[in-house]
Amino acid sequence: MAEPIIKVRDLKVIYNVGKSNEYAALRGESLDIFPGEYIILFGPSGCGKSTLLYSILGILEPTSGELLVRGDNVYKYSPQEMVRFQQTTIGIIYQSFNLIASLSVMDNVSLPLIFAGVPAAEREVRTMKLLRRFGVEAQARKLSTNLSGGQMQRIAVARSLINDPEILLADEPVGNLDSVSSEEVMGTLEDVNMKDKKTIILVTHDAKFLPYAHRIYFLHDGGVEREVINPEKKQIKSVKPGTTILTEIEKLARVYPYVTIDDLRVKSILNYLTQDLTFDQLERIERLIVDMVEGRIEPTGLIMMLTTPFARGGVELPPGRAEEMAKKIVNIIDQAREIRRYRKRLQEKFAGAKQVDRLTSIRQAVLDEYPGTVTEDQVRWLDDHISSRVGGFITMEDFRDRLVLSREHDGGGFGTKDARIISRYLEKLVAQGVHL
């Protein structure tokens, strides 16, 4: 595997050091970005994503830590070396386009070549090639003020690529565009990544763009909260089988992009338990699940609060349903811990009696939710495939699809409805266990 094209180690960026308004924009982050990757830095305003981007660009020197681009600390470059780095190694696209209104599209795109001393004839050939590629060659002689937002941003993309940089930075590149133009520009960037093999680092706060990336770094309060690998993309960074696993938590994160992992785990349990309750009841159950997960309430206390009248602060469920719900919550939390232990020992290449017991416990918890009966042969099959899913070696979809295959085709031999029940409950356990 290639070396990272960008290495960040313990990077801190602190504004107004020593003053009353001192502020840490980055709090000691570490990450690697590999050649040809499409990386998204995601998070709300003020989380540090643009600070990290501009540090990589070479215009915002870190307070401490290490930032290497192609093995070099760019902040040790001479002024001439820094200019060459920003001309030939790295390009950037801004949210506001930054086109010069008094220049034609042709001159806007070729401007970096003028500064690089490229002859006029070669400038025109290279510029027109990019304008044709992005579908704006007809606008070559027009002023940028006469163009749509989508056209201006594609021209900005062309300008960023005119010197053929290895790395392309994009700071909220579609923030000023309508939905149609946004998709066009995002498609253009994906094309540049896939066909040209350019490394792209994109900053956004919009969760709908996350599927474009190989990996996403979720930032919060100046720190990387978590890294998520997109399983729909063939990874460039080497990932050992079983070390990463796509669960419902990552899918929920697209719906609730700024919610913490712990809150997403609670929402996952809540989603499983409730279909027909009021919003107010759901809110109270969510708070009770949080208390249960964090150990502030025992199962008996949980049942009591679930059955207590709504006017007295409870959820007001019938006793039978309250007991059933409490049992499910406790089972999910307990089995999630077993999955966590099982995955940890699996990654340590450890197999023993306790691992077998844990797998048996997980499988039994899944079958407790299944209304039918299973044969000994199916139990053995489930043990093998539950182990593969919990270990992250197969996806949720693989597991569900294999459940309905006949035993003659090395499947589980379950019906479609039964497969849905079994796979859905296992996913709840996996989602909770992976993110404990």
N, C-alpha and C positions, 0 to 999 in steps of 0.2 A: 504494500500500500504506500502511496506517495506521502511525503511529509506534508503537514499542514502549510497552506500558503499564508495563513494568519495565525499567530499564537498570541494569546492574551493570558497573562499570569498576574494574579493579585493586583489588578489594575484599579487605581483610585484616581478620581478627579474631584478635587475639592476647590470650590470657588471661595474667594474672599478669606483666605487662610489667616487665622489669628484675629479676625474681626468679629464684631457682634453678630453679623449676618453670615457667618461661615456656613457653607452648605455643601454636603457631600453628594455629588451627582452620581458618582460611581463609588461603590464601597468595597472594592477588592475582588473584582470578578475575574474568573478564569474560563477560557473556552478555546476551542480549536476550530478552524474553518479550513476545509480541504479544497484543492483545485477543482473547479467545475461544480461545486455545490451551489444550491440556491438556498440561502439562509434568510429567515425572517426574524427580525428583532421586534417582538410584540409586547404591547402594554399600553397603559393609559398615559396621558400627558404627564411629564415630569418624572417618569420612571427611570430615565437614563439611557433610553435607546438611541436618541439622536446624539447624545454626548459620546457614546461608544462609537457611533458611525463617524463622527468628525475627528475623533482620536485616530481612527484607522486611516482617515483621509490625510492626516498629517498636519492639521491646522489647530488641534487642541491638545497641547502637550499634557500627558498624565502627571498627576502630583507624585505618584509612586507606582511601582509595579513594572511589568515588562510587556511591551507590545512589539512583536516582530512581524514584519511583512516580507515574505520570501527570505526569511532568516536574518533580515536587517532591522536594527532599531532605527526607524526613519528619522527620529528626533536627534540622531547623531549625524545626519547628513549635513553637508555644507549647503548654503542657499542654492547653489547651482544644481547639486544632486537632488534637492527637494523639488526644484522646478521640473527636473527631468522625470522624477518619480511621479509627480502629479500630471505630467503630460503623457507619459507612455505606459505606466504600470496600472494606474487607477483612474477611473472616470466616475462622474457623479451626475445624477439627475435630481433636480430639486422639485418641490411641490409647485413653485411659482414660475416654472419654465425658464426664467432668466434669459429670454431672448432679447436682443437689442432691437428696439422698435424701428430705428432708422436704417437698419440693414436688411437686405433681402434674405430669404430663407437660405439660399446658396451661401451667402457670406456668413450668416450665423453659424452654419454647420462647419464651414471650412476655416473659421477663425482660429482654432487651435493649430491648424496646419500653417497658417500665416506666421504665428509666433514661433513655430518650429522651423521656419525657413524653407518650407516645401515650395517648389516652383508652381506658378499659377496653373499651367496645363495639367499637372498631376493632381493639384488640389481639386480641380473641376471634375476630373475622372473619378476620383475617390468619393467626392461628395455626391455626385449623381448616382453612383452605384448604391450608396446607402439610401438616398431619397427614393430610388426605385424600389428597393427592398421593402421599405416601410410604406409604400403607396402614396407618397407625397411629392413625386417628381414633377407633377403638373404645377405645383406651387413654388418651384425653384426660384423664379424671378420675382415673386410677390413679396411684399412686406409682411412680417409676421402678424401685424395688427389686423390683417384681413382674413385670418384663419380661425378655425374653431379651436376649442381647448384641446380636444383629442389630437388634432393635427399638430398643434404647437408642441404637445408633449412628445409625440412621435419624432418630431424634428429635434427636440432636446435629446431624445435617445440616440438619434443619428449623430448628433454633435458629440455626445459622450463616447461614441464608438469610433470616431474618425481617426484617432491615433492607435486604434486596435489594442486597448488596454486589456490586461489579464483579469482585472477586478472591476466590477461595476457596482457602485453604491447608488441606492435610490431612497431618498428621504421623503416619505409620504407622496410618491409620484402621482397618485390619482386623487389626492385630497381635494383638488379644485375641479374635478371632472364629474359629469353625469354618469349614470350607470353604464350606458352603452359605450361611451368613450373610455371609461375605466376598464371595461373588459377588453377593449381593443389594445390599450396600452399594456395591461397585464399579460395579454396574449403575446404581445411583441417581446416583452421581457422574458417570457417563458421560451420563446423561439430563440432568443439570443443565448439563453442558458443551454438549451438542448442541442442546438445546431452548431453554435460557435464555441460551446464548452466554456463560456465565460463564468467566472465565479461571481454570483450576485448576492449582495447583502441588502435586503430591503427592510425599511422601517415602516410599520403600520400599526394602527390601533383598530383596524377593521378585521374581525375574525373570518369574514367570508373569503379572504385571500389566503388563509393558511394552507389550503390544499395545494397551492403552487409550490411550496417549499419542500426540500428534502428534510430539513430539520427546522424547528422553531424554538427560539429561546424566549421564554416568558419572563419579562422583567417587571419588577415591582420595587418601588422605593430605592432605586439605585443598585439593585441586585438581581441576579438571575435566579428566579424562583424555581424554575424547572426547565428541562430540555425535553422536547417531544419529537420523536422520529415519525415521519410520515410513511406508513407501511405501503401506501399506494405508489410510492416512488422507489425506484431501484437506488439503494444507498451507495454513496461514494465513500463515506467514512465507514471503516470496517466495524461491523457490529457482530459480536459473537452470538450464535443462536441461543435464544432463551434469556439473554440479558435485557432485552426490551420486549414489551408486549403491549399491543393496542387493546385498551379496554374501553368500557362505556365511559369512564372518567374523561378520556381524551375527547370522546364525542360530545359529552356534556360541556366540556370546556369551550367548544365552538359556540354553544348556545349561551353559556355564561362565562365569557372570556376573562372577566376580571374577578371571578370568584376563586377563593383559595381551594387547595386540594381537599382540605378537611371539609369544607362546605360542600364540595362536589360529591364527596363520599356520602354525606348525609342525604343529599338530593337523590343519589342513586338508590339508597335504601327506601326513601320516601316514595320514589317513583314505583318501586316494586310493590309497596304495601297498599297504595291508595289509588282508587279509580273513581270513586263516587262520593267523595267527601267535599265539604265546602272549603273555600279558601281559608277561612278563619280556623277551621279544624286542622287543615294541612299545616298552617303556621305553628300551631301548638304542638302537633306531632313532631314537626321538624325540630323544635326546641327540645322536646323530650329525647329525641334520638341523639342530639348533641350532648345532652346530659348523660345519656347512657354510654355513648362512645368515650366520653371523657371521664367516666367513672363517678359521676356525681349522684347517680341514682341506681338503686338495685332493682332487679326484675319485679319484686313485689310492689315497690313504690311506683314503677312504671305502669303496672296494671291498675293500681289505684288511681293514678292521674288520668289514664285513658278512660276510666269509667266514671270519674267525677263529673257532675253536671257542669255544663259549659259556663253557666252564670257564676260558678264558684272556681273558675280557672282551669277546669278540666276539658277533656275532648268530648265527653258524653257518648261513648260507644257502648253498645250492649256488652255485658260481661263476657259472653262467649267470644265475640269478635276481639275484644280487648286482650283476652288471654292468648288467642291465636296470633294476634299482631305482636304481642310482647315476646312470644316464643320465637317468632320469625326473626325479630330484631336481635335477640340474644344469640340465636343460632348463626345468623349472618356474621355478627361480630366475633363469635368464638371461632367459626370456621375460617374467617378471614385471617385470624392469627395463625391458624394451622397452615394456611396457604403461604403466608409470609415465611414461616419457619421452613416449610417444604421447599420453597423456591431458594431460600438462602442456602440450605444444605445441598440442594441440587447443583447450584452454581459452584459450590465447594467440592463437587464431585463426590459427595458423601452419600452412601446408601447403607441403611441399617434397619434394625427392627422398628425403631421409632419412625423412620420414614414410611415404612409399610403401614404402620398404625395410623399415621397422619393421612396417607392416601385412602385407607379404608374409611376413616372418619369423614373425609371430604366426600367420597363416593356415597356413603350412607346418607349424608346430609342432602345430597342431590336427589337420591332415590326417595327420601322422605317426602319430597315435593311431587313425586311422580305417582299417580294414582294406580298404575298398573302393576303387573308382576314381571319379574325378569328371571331368565334362566342363569345357571351357573356360567354358561358360555358367555352370555351377555355381560355378566359381572366382570369376568376376566377382560373382556373387550373394553368395558368402561374404565377399568383400572388403567389399562394401557393408554387410552386416549385422553382420559382426564389428566393423567400425568403429563402427557404431551402438551395439552392446552395450558395447564397450570405452569408448566415450565416455559411456555412461550414459544414452543416449537411448531405449533399450528395455530391458525387464526380461529376466531369464533365461528366464522363462516365455514371453514374447513371442518370443524368439529360438528357443527349442525348438519352439514351435508353428509358427512360420513355416518351419522346416526341413522339416517333413513336408507342407506344402502343395505342390500341384503347381506346376510352372513356369507353367502357364496362369493360375494364381491368384497369381502373383508370389511363389511359395514356392521353397524350395530343391530340392524334388523328392526328398528323402531318405526312407528308411523310418523307422518309429518307433524301432526299435532303434538304427539309425545316428544318428538325431537325438539320442538319449539319450547316445551315446558322444561325439559332437562337442560338444554343449552342456555335458556334465559336465566335459570336459577344459578347455574354454574358461573355465568358471567357476572352475576351480582357478587358472588364470593370472590372471584378473581379480581374484579375491580376494587373491592375493599381491601383484599390482601396485598395487592401490588402497591397500593398507595398508603399503607399504614405508616 
